[in-house]
């Protein structure tokens, strides 16, 4: 039974606000984790060449 106080536009605004709040909380969590050194960049370089202990792997064709 509806009491007349809830409309579709109020529900949509509440849903949008919750989505924005969850996004902000997720970004805040990532920021805090990064500040404590709990994140790592998994990319090796722009060309994705593999490394062994930080040294570039080079294929020898000769």
Phi and psi in degrees as GROMACS dihedral restraints (atoms count N, CA, C in turn):
[ dihedral_restraints ]
;  ai    aj    ak    al  type     phi  dphi    fc
    3     4     5     6     1   -91.4    20    10
    4     5     6     7     1   143.9    20    10
    6     7     8     9     1   -98.9    20    10
    7     8     9    10     1    -8.2    20    10
    9    10    11    12     1    94.8    20    10
   10    11    12    13     1    -5.2    20    10
   12    13    14    15     1   -86.0    20    10
   13    14    15    16     1   -20.4    20    10
   15    16    17    18     1  -104.2    20    10
   16    17    18    19     1   126.9    20    10
   18    19    20    21     1  -119.5    20    10
   19    20    21    22     1   167.3    20    10
   21    22    23    24     1   -63.1    20    10
   22    23    24    25     1   -38.4    20    10
   24    25    26    27     1   -67.8    20    10
   25    26    27    28     1   -35.4    20    10
   27    28    29    30     1   -66.7    20    10
   28    29    30    31     1   -40.5    20    10
   30    31    32    33     1   -64.8    20    10
   31    32    33    34     1   -41.7    20    10
   33    34    35    36     1   -65.7    20    10
   34    35    36    37     1   -40.1    20    10
   36    37    38    39     1   -65.6    20    10
   37    38    39    40     1   -38.9    20    10
   39    40    41    42     1   -65.8    20    10
   40    41    42    43     1   -40.0    20    10
   42    43    44    45     1   -66.2    20    10
   43    44    45    46     1   -41.5    20    10
   45    46    47    48     1   -66.0    20    10
   46    47    48    49     1   -40.3    20    10
   48    49    50    51     1   -64.7    20    10
   49    50    51    52     1   -39.2    20    10
   51    52    53    54     1   -66.5    20    10
   52    53    54    55     1   -39.6    20    10
   54    55    56    57     1   -63.7    20    10
   55    56    57    58     1   -43.6    20    10
   57    58    59    60     1   -65.3    20    10
   58    59    60    61     1   -40.9    20    10
   60    61    62    63     1   -62.5    20    10
   61    62    63    64     1   -42.6    20    10
   63    64    65    66     1   -64.8    20    10
   64    65    66    67     1   -39.3    20    10
   66    67    68    69     1   -63.7    20    10
   67    68    69    70     1   -44.4    20    10
   69    70    71    72     1   -63.5    20    10
   70    71    72    73     1   -42.2    20    10
   72    73    74    75     1   -64.8    20    10
   73    74    75    76     1   -39.1    20    10
   75    76    77    78     1   -63.7    20    10
   76    77    78    79     1   -45.1    20    10
   78    79    80    81     1   -65.3    20    10
   79    80    81    82     1   -37.0    20    10
   81    82    83    84     1   -64.7    20    10
   82    83    84    85     1   -41.1    20    10
   84    85    86    87     1   -61.9    20    10
   85    86    87    88     1   -43.2    20    10
   87    88    89    90     1   -64.0    20    10
   88    89    90    91     1   -38.7    20    10
   90    91    92    93     1   -64.1    20    10
   91    92    93    94     1   -44.8    20    10
   93    94    95    96     1   -65.9    20    10
   94    95    96    97     1   -42.9    20    10
   96    97    98    99     1   -62.8    20    10
   97    98    99   100     1   -38.7    20    10
   99   100   101   102     1   -67.2    20    10
  100   101   102   103     1   -38.6    20    10
  102   103   104   105     1   -63.9    20    10
  103   104   105   106     1   -32.4    20    10
  105   106   107   108     1   -90.2    20    10
  106   107   108   109     1     4.4    20    10
  108   109   110   111     1    76.0    20    10
  109   110   111   112     1    24.5    20    10
  111   112   113   114     1   -91.9    20    10
  112   113   114   115     1     0.3    20    10
  114   115   116   117     1  -113.1    20    10
  115   116   117   118     1   158.3    20    10
  117   118   119   120     1  -144.4    20    10
  118   119   120   121     1   147.0    20    10
  120   121   122   123     1   -86.9    20    10
  121   122   123   124     1   115.5    20    10
  123   124   125   126     1   -83.0    20    10
  124   125   126   127     1    -7.0    20    10
  126   127   128   129     1   -78.0    20    10
  127   128   129   130     1   137.1    20    10
  129   130   131   132     1   -86.2    20    10
  130   131   132   133     1   -46.0    20    10
  132   133   134   135     1  -168.7    20    10
  133   134   135   136     1   179.2    20    10
  135   136   137   138     1   -64.8    20    10
  136   137   138   139     1   -28.6    20    10
  138   139   140   141     1   -98.3    20    10
  139   140   141   142     1     0.3    20    10
  141   142   143   144     1    60.0    20    10
  142   143   144   145     1    36.1    20    10
  144   145   146   147     1   -75.5    20    10
  145   146   147   148     1   138.7    20    10
  147   148   149   150     1   -72.9    20    10
  148   149   150   151     1   155.0    20    10
  150   151   152   153     1  -128.8    20    10
  151   152   153   154     1   156.9    20    10
  153   154   155   156     1  -122.0    20    10
  154   155   156   157     1   111.4    20    10
  156   157   158   159     1    54.1    20    10
  157   158   159   160     1    40.4    20    10
  159   160   161   162     1    85.6    20    10
  160   161   162   163     1    -2.9    20    10
  162   163   164   165     1  -104.4    20    10
  163   164   165   166     1   138.6    20    10
  165   166   167   168     1   -63.8    20    10
  166   167   168   169     1   136.1    20    10
  168   169   170   171     1   -84.8    20    10
  169   170   171   172     1   129.0    20    10
  171   172   173   174     1  -121.4    20    10
  172   173   174   175     1   129.0    20    10
  174   175   176   177     1   -80.9    20    10
  175   176   177   178     1   132.7    20    10
  177   178   179   180     1   -99.8    20    10
  178   179   180   181     1   113.1    20    10
  180   181   182   183     1   -94.2    20    10
  181   182   183   184     1   -12.2    20    10
